Amino acid sequence: MSITQKDLIHSLSKLLDWLEQERDWGTNSGELKFITGRIGEIYTAIMVNGQMAENTNQKGYDVVSEKNERISVKARTKLKGQVNFNSNTLDYVDRVIIVFVDVEEITVKIIYDASIDEAKKIMTIQDTSVRISMSKIVLNEQEKPKEEHILNVAEFEDCKIVRLESGKIEVYKKDSLISPSKTILRTIAQIIGVDIMNSNGNKKNQRQLGYDVIRQLEE
C-alpha cells in the first residue's frame, strides 16, 4: 500500500513527540533505538519523496526513493563511534543515508548521503560486517555544510521565527541570529498566549515551542 507524504509527515510528528516524552522520562538512549531508527527511515522517505520498503526487515534497504533507488538508512544519536552494515546485503543497496537524531533538541538531519559505490570507499571490513567511522562522516559534514530549506517563517514585532526542514527553530532580531533563543521565544509565547509547558508539565523544547509560536502567529 502506498503511503502519502502527508501520512509520513504526520507519523514523523507523532514519533518526535513520543521521543520527547521518553527523553523527559529519562529513558536510556539504548532503549530509544526503535524510535530513532523509525524516525530516520520516515524522515528519509519524506526527504527523497519516496516510500518505505514494502516488507519489514527488507534485505539491505529501508526506503525506496522517487527514482527507485534502494536506500539503506542508519539513524544515529551520537556523532561518534561506527555505523555497521551487513556485507551480505550490500548488493541490494543503491544508496546510503545516515541520519542524526538529536534527542536533546528533538531535531533530525541527514549528515551523510552517497551512492553505495561512494560509501564503500570509506567502509572498513570486519568479519561479516562493514563499518563506516563516524569521524569520517562528521569531517565530511563539516567540510560540506548543507543549507537547509525553510518550512515556515513568522514575524513578531522586530523578530522573525524560522522553522527549518530538520525541525530546528531559529530566531532573528533585525536580521541577526539570536543564540540561544529559548528566552526570547518564551517571551513571545507568553505575549501571544502560547503555553510554554507541554502536556507532561515540562517546559517545551525549542522545536515544539517555536512550532507552536509560528502556528499561532500564522492564524
N, C-alpha and C positions, 0 to 999 in steps of 0.2 A: 504494500500500500504506500502510495506517495504521500509524504508529509509536506505540508506547505511551509514556506518561510515564516509565515505568521505563527504557525504552531510551534516551530523550532524556537522562535524568539520568546514565545510565551513560556515554553518549557525551560529555556535558559534562565529566564527571570525567576521562576519558581525554585530552580536549583540553587541560584545565587542567594535567594532568601533562606533556603534550607542550610546552605553552607554558613551563612552569617549566624543563624541560630545555633548551630553546632559550635561555631567559634566562641560565641558568647557563653555557651555552657562549658567551655574549656575542654572540648573533645580532643583527644590526642590526634595529631596530624596523620599518623599512620592509619587511623580508623576513618579518615576522610577520603581515602583513595578512591572509593567507588564514586563519591560525589564529584571530586575534582576531575576524575577520569571522564565521567559523563559530561561534565561542563566543557572539557577540552574538545570532545567529539562534536557536541552540538554547536559550540562556538565555531569550530572549523567548518562544519556543514553550512552554517549561515554565511561565513566569510567567502566560501568558494561557490556559493549559490548552488549547493549540491544536496545530496541525500545521505542518510545513514546507510551503512551496509545492510543488505537485506536480511542476513542471518546474524543472530547473536554469536559472538566469538568467531566471526568470519575470519578465515585464514589470512593472516598478514595485514589486513587493512580494516579500517573502521568507517571510512567515509568515501563516497564516490562524488567527484566534482561534476560541475556542469559539463566539462569536457570529457567525462567518463574516465578521469584519472582515479586510480585506486590509491587512497591516501592512508598511510599508517600515522595515527595521531598518538602522541605521547604528551601527557599533562604533567607538569612539574610544579611543586610549591616552593622549591628552593633552587637558587641559581648556582648550585654546586653538585658534585657527585657525577654519576654516569647515567645515561639513558640506554636501556637494554632492548635489543631486538632479537627475535628468533631467526637464526640464519636459515632455518628450513623453510621459512615462509616469505623470505625477501623477494622471491621470484614472482610473488603475487602483488607486489607493491610497485607503483609508478612514482610515488611522491611521498616525502616525509615532512610532517609538520609537528613542531614541538611548541606547546602552549604553556605559558607561565600563568598560573592562577595564584594571585596574591591574596592569601587568606586573611591578612590583616585589613587590607583596604577593600577586599571583595571586588577585585578587578581582574580582567582577563586580557591576555596579549599574546599574539603569535611572535615568538622570538627566533624561530628557525623555520624556513620554508624552502625546500630544494627538491629537485628530482632525485630519484633513488640513485642514479649514477653519480650525481654530485655528492650525495650523502655518504656513499661508500668510500669516498676519498678521505673522509675524516673518521671513518669507523675503524675500530680495532677488534680483532677476532680473539675470543677466548672460549675454548671448548665448543659447545653448540650455539653459543650466543655471540652477537656482535654488539659493540658498545660505542657510544659517542660521548666523549667527555664534555661536561657542561662548560668547562673552561673555554673550549673551542667555540661553543655556541655564544657564550657571553661576550667573548672577544669579537666575534663576528657581528654581534648585535651592536656593540659599541662602535665598531668601525663603520657600520652602515645603518645609522639611525633612520627609522621609518616615520614618516609623517602620518599621523592618524587622521581619519576622516571625522568631521564634526557631525554629530547626530542632531543635537538641539542647542539652541542659543536663546537666552532670555536676558532681558535688561531690567535693572532696578536702579533708579537714580543714575549715579555715575559708574555703576558696576555692571559687568557682563558675566553671566554664568554660562559656561560651555560644558556640554557633555560629549565626550569622545566615544569612538566605536568600542573601546575597551571597557567602557563604563566609568572611566576616570572623569572626575569633575575638576574643572579649572575655573578660577575666579580672577577676572581682570578689573582693575580700577584705573580708569583713564588710560586704557591700553597697556598697563603694566601688570604682569602676572603677580598675584598675591600668594605667597607661600610662607608658612602654612595658611590655609584659608578657612579652616573649620570655624574659627571665631566669627569672621565676617558672615559666613553662611548662616550660622545660628542667629546672628543679629537680624539678618534679612528675614529668616524664617519666622522669628517672633513678631516682627513688624507686620508681615503679610498673613499671619495666622496659621503657619505650618508648625505642627507639633514636632519638637526636636527629639522626642522619645519614640522608640519603636514599641511594638506590641508586647515585647518581653520586659518593658520597663527600663531598658537601657538606652543611652543616647545613640541616635542613628549615626552610622559612619558617614564619611564624606560622600560616598557614592549614592547612598539612599537619600540622605538629606538634600543633596544637590538635585537629584532627580525630582523629589517632591517639591522643591522650591521652583524649579523650572516649570513643572506641570501647573503649579498654582499661578505663576506669572503668565503662562500662556492662555489661561482661561479668560 
